[in-house]
Amino acid sequence: MSVIRYLAGLAAGLLVVLAVLTPTYAQDMNTRVIVPDVPGGALFTGCYQVQQRLYGPYRMSFCLEQRGTYSVRGGGVRCDGRLNWSAKGRDINVKLQRTSCGNGVAWSGDSMTCRGGNLLPAFLARIIVPDLPVLQTLRCTYTPSVRGEKPVQITARRVD
């Protein structure tokens, strides 16, 4: 009987360790990332506007929701695509799906790794989600999938 209890305890402990080590996926809208000075982490789900232009004339916005989306506008191009994201520790990993923009143009399947910037002011964060801080900005490394293009640092501000 003690061997069975030992094996059951070992299996339960292994499941706990695996749960802690695996990334959290978009299905959990209460996902939080670790932020300095906020012991319980901060919510980051929502929509953001990238402050810098990408590949020259293009402006991007994206939403980290259960069904992640992104939009690119500029230079006569309008692209609306999907994205996948996951979070682990302080990092939010985003993978854009390649999408057709029409007229024989497509946006590449680039990726971003983001970390939280500023928190929303405390009174506003409490209105949005009581007792949980919310990130106002994300600082990201945008990594193009296009050969020859280098990663760039971008800042994205919450718009919702």
Secondary structure by P-SEA (a helix, b strand, c coil): caaaaaaaaaaaaaaaaaaaacccccccccccccccccccbbbccbbbbbcccccccbbbbbbbccccccccccccbbbbbcccccccccbbbbbbccccccccccccbbbbbbbbcccccaaaaaaacccbbbbcbbbbbcccccccbbbbbbbbbbcc
